[in-house]
Amino acid sequence: RATHSPLSLEHLEMDEPRSDEILVRVVATGVCHTDIAMRDQVFPVPQPVVLGHEGAGIVERVGSAITKVAPGDHVVMSYNFCGHCHNCLDHNAFYCYDLFSLNFGAMRPDGTSPIHALDGGHVHGNFFGQSSFANYAICNERNVVKVDPAANLEALGPLGCGVQTGAGAVINALKVGIGDTIAVFGAGAVGLSAVMAARLIGASTIIAVDRNPERLDLARELGATHAVNVDRENVVEAAMRITGVGVNYSFEATGIPKVVSDALAVLSTKGVCGMVGSFPRDATIPITLSHLMSGGRTLRGIIEGESNSDIFIPHLIELNRQGRFPYDRMISYYDFDNINKAIEDSEKGTTIKPVIRMR
């Protein structure tokens, strides 16, 4: 209900699902830095609002038009999209023309909310098409992914956003290949997912960049070949020392504009920098145009790892089952009534990926 303030736990009323909607009993949900950024209006989202966009749960009821899932199915909820614009029809739903309004507007397309205060007051309850900081969530066929009921449902929520963003950026968007070199800026959940993905597909040099020694140690365990602590050495000089010419790819996951400049500076010729951080809308950086142009370098934004969630999330679950993508090593669990502690630990950096258990 307010920026830079604890979330309040309240009893609210929820509509029955419409014909094209799905009611999910939320089992667990990840806490993402985007939730914190939206609470604090880094990118304005209407308040009061039920946040949460990495939900996993069990389908309770479905509307009459739903065919994708049925009651009892285990699901992960991901980002929302319209399904009918040019980009959606061209299999690029992550760049849906209405992506921001459908996800950050926290309302249905018709401007209504499925959640209401007990006194009838308005509450925005469709954040990312789910608002999963709740015992129940209303979503739709487009942003729900049916998953294997044998998988640990409590651990699956982060796949819906942070994990698929980091892993997908490396695999789907940047298309890092065997023998390529990459520098990953930020060893949080998104950055570490990128590290694991780079290792999975055979990148030869994976440089993790952060200022937290424990996170850099974990990055090494998860696949980084080198770790650079920015409080101890210059990252550009370190990248040049390690590679000789700079990296083929860099990945920025911090949301700090200065870091984007560093991520560009470490690129070799023809290098590509992908960025996914939650930046303030008016954030800018200085760019040395000769460096960009003369080396054929590229700076590009990436949304949701350019992932087709229905395909990519089950793949990541299977890779985790095989022990090849151990994203669950980043998770720390919290009970629902400790959600503000989870957010606080995430802000302090003492927890990499908090997951809230609803039971």
N, C-alpha and C positions, 0 to 999 in steps of 0.2 A: 504493500500500500504506500510505500515511501522509498525514496532513493537512500542508499547508504544506511539502511536500517534492517533489522532482522525481519525475516518473513514471519507472518502470523499464521498459526494453525487454527482454522475455523471450520465449523460445520456449514456446508453449503448444500443447495438443492441442485440436482442434475436432471435435465430433460430425458425422456425416453429417446432412444436413437430414432432418427428419421429413416425413411425408406432406404436412403443411400449411406447410412451411418452404421458404425460398429461400436458397441459398448464393451470396453476392455476393463477387467479387474486388474489393476496395476499390482504386480508382484514386487518389482524393484525399478528404480530409475536412476540413471547417472546424473551427477551434477556437472554441468559444463560451464566453462568461463563465459560462454554466451549468456547463460542464465544470469550470472552476476552482472555482466555488462548491461543486460536489459533492465535488471533491477535498478541499476544506477544511471540509466538513461544515456549510456554511451551512444546507443542508437535508440531513439525514442520508441517505446512500446507503451500503449495506453495502460493506465493503472486505474483502479485496482485490477490485478491480473494474477491468475494462477500460472506460474511458470513451469518449466520442466519439459524437456524435449528428447530425452533418451529413455523412454519407457519400454518396459517389457512386461507382459502379462498374459492373461488367459481370456479368451473371448467369452463374454457372458451372454450377450444378445446381439442379433444382427437385424438390420432393416430388411424389408421384403425384396429389395432389389440387389442384395448382396449375394454374390456367388463365390467369391474368392476364399472366404473363411466361414467356419461354422462354430457354434458354441462348443467350448472345450478346446479349441485350437490354441496352441502356444504361439505368441506373436511378439515381434519387435516393432515398435513404432518409430518411423523416421520422418524426414522432411516432407512437407506438403507441396503439391503443385496442381495446376489446373487440369492437365491432361488433354487439352484441346488446342492450345496455341501452337504456332509454327515450331518452336523449339521442342515442346513436348511431343508433338507428332513426329519430329525428326530424331527421336530417342535422345534428346538432350533436356530432360525434365529438370535437371539441376540448374538450368538457365531459363526456366519458365518465365514468361513475361510478367506473371503475377507472383513471382516467388516471394518478394518481400512483403507484399500485402497479405498473402495467404499465411505466411509464417510469423511475421512480426506484427501484423495487425491484430492478432489474437482474437479474431472473430471469424464466424462463418462468412462465406462470400456474400451472403445477403445482409450482413451487418449484425446478425444476432449472435448471442452466446448460449451454449448449452448449459451453462452454470449460472446460478443466481444466488444472491444472499438470501438468508431466511426471511429478512424483512422486505424482500422484493427489490433491494438495491442491485444495480448493475455490476457485474463482475465479468471481466474478460476471461473467457475460459476455453480458447481454441488456439493457444500459442503453439506454433509449429503443427497445427492440426491435431493437437493432443493434450497439452497442459497436464503433463504427467506427474507433477508434484501433488498427487492426489490419490485416493484409493481407487478411483474409477476415472476413465478417460473416454471421451467420444472421439473417434477418428473415422477414416474412410478407407475404401479399398486401395486408393492410390498410395497412402503412406503407412500401410500395415504390411508386414512381411511375415508370412507363415514360416515357422522354424521347427526343427526336429524336437519333439517332446522329450527326447533322451538328454538333450543338452541342459546344462545348469541355467535355468531361466533367470535366476537372480543376477547372473554375470553378463547377460546378453544386451542389456539396455545401451551401454556405451557404443555398441556397434552401430546404433542408429544415427549417430552424428560424429562424435570425436574420433572414434577408431576408424570408421570408414572414411572420414575426411583425410586423416594422415596416411593411411594405407592406400586409399584410392588415389590420392594426389600423386604418389610415387608410381603406382601401377597403371592407373587409367589415364591420368592427365599428362604427367611428365613422361610417362613410358620409359622409365629408367631401365636400361638393359644390362645384360651380363657384362661384367668388366668395367662398367661406367663408374664414375666417381660422383659423390654427392655430399654436400654439407647440410646438416639439419640444424636450424637455429631454433632452440627451445626444446628442452627435454621433458616437457609435460606429456599428457596423454596423447595429444595429436602428434607431437614430434617423435615420441617413442614408437608410436604406431608406424610412422614413416620409416624409422630406423629398422624396425622388424620387417617391414615390407621390402626395404632395400636389400636386407640380408637374404630374404626369401627368394628374391629373383636374381641374386648373384652379383650385386654391385661389388666391385673390388675394394673400393675405399669409401668408408662411411664415417664422416666426421660429425660427431655430436658436439653442439655448441651450447653452453649454458653457464651459469655462475653458481649452481648448486652442486657441490661435490658428490652428494649421495645420488642425485639424479644422473650425473655423468657416470658414476660407477655402474648404475643400473643400465644405462645406455650401452656400456661395453658388454655387459652380460647378455643384453638382448640383440647384440649384433654390430654395434659400432666398432670400427677398427681403430679409431682415434677419438680422443675427447679433448676439447679445448675449453678451459675455464677462462671466460672473458675478463675476470678480475685479476688474472695472473699473466695473460699474454694477449697480444694483438691477434685477433682472429684472422685478419687478412694475411699477415706475415706467417702465421701458423699454417694456413691453407696452402700458401705458396711453398713453404718448406716441405710439407707433406707430399704435395703433388707435383711440384716443379713448375706447373703452368696454370694452376687453378682447377676448379672442379667443373665437370660437365653439367651438373645440376646443383641448385641450392633450393632450400625449402624453408620458408619463414613461417613460424607458428607462434609468435609471441604477441603480435598486435602492437609492437613498438616501432614507430616509423624509422628511427635510427637503425634498427636492426635490418630493415629492408635495404638500406644503403650498403650495409656490410655484406648482406647476402648477394647483392649485385656485384660488389667489388671482388668477391672471391671467384667469380666465374671465369672460366677459360673462354677462348674464342668459340662462338656458336653455343655458348652456355645458356641455359634457361633457368630463371628464378621463378618459382611458384610461391604465392603468398596466400595465406588463409586466415590470418589474424583478424580479430574484431577491432577494427580501427574506428576512431571517431569519424563522423561523416566529413569533417573539414580537414582531416589529416593530410599533410603533404610531405614530400621529401625532395631534397635537391638531387638531381641526376646529372652526372657528368656525361653529356651527350656523346662526346667523342669516344668514350669507353664503350657505350652502348652500341653506337653505330659502327665503329671501325672493326669491332670484333664480332659483329652479327649477333650480339647478345639479345636476350628477350626477358622482359618482366611481364608476368601475367598473373591474374587472379584465378583462384580455383574454388569452386563451391562444392561442398559435400563430397570431395574426392572424385567428382564427375562419375559417381557410382549409380548404377542401376541396382537399387537396394535389394530387389527381389532376387537378383542373381548373386550380387557381391557378398551380401551378409551371410547367406548359407555357405558360400565358399570359405569365408573367414572362420565360421563356426567349425567346419570340417578340418581346416588347417590347424585350428586350435586343438581339436580332438586328437590330431596326429602329433601334437607337440611342436609343430613348426611355426606357430604364430601365437605365442603365449601372452596375449594381451591381458589376461586375467591377473598377471603378476603386478599390474599397476593398480589394482582395485583395493580399496579399503571400504568396509561396510559400516553403515550407521543405521540406527533405528530411525523411523520417521520423525519421532519427537526430538531427535537430535539433528535435524536438518540444518539449523543455523550453525551448529558446531562443524558440520561437514563443509559448509560454505566457508566458514572462518579458516579451517585447516587448508582448504583449497587456496584461499587468498594468500595465506602465509607460505604456502609451498610445502607444508609438512605432509600433505596427502596429494598423490598424483591424480587419482581418479576416485573421488568419493561416489559410492553407490548407496542409495537410500532403500532400505528394506521396508515395505509397507506393513508387514505382518505385526 
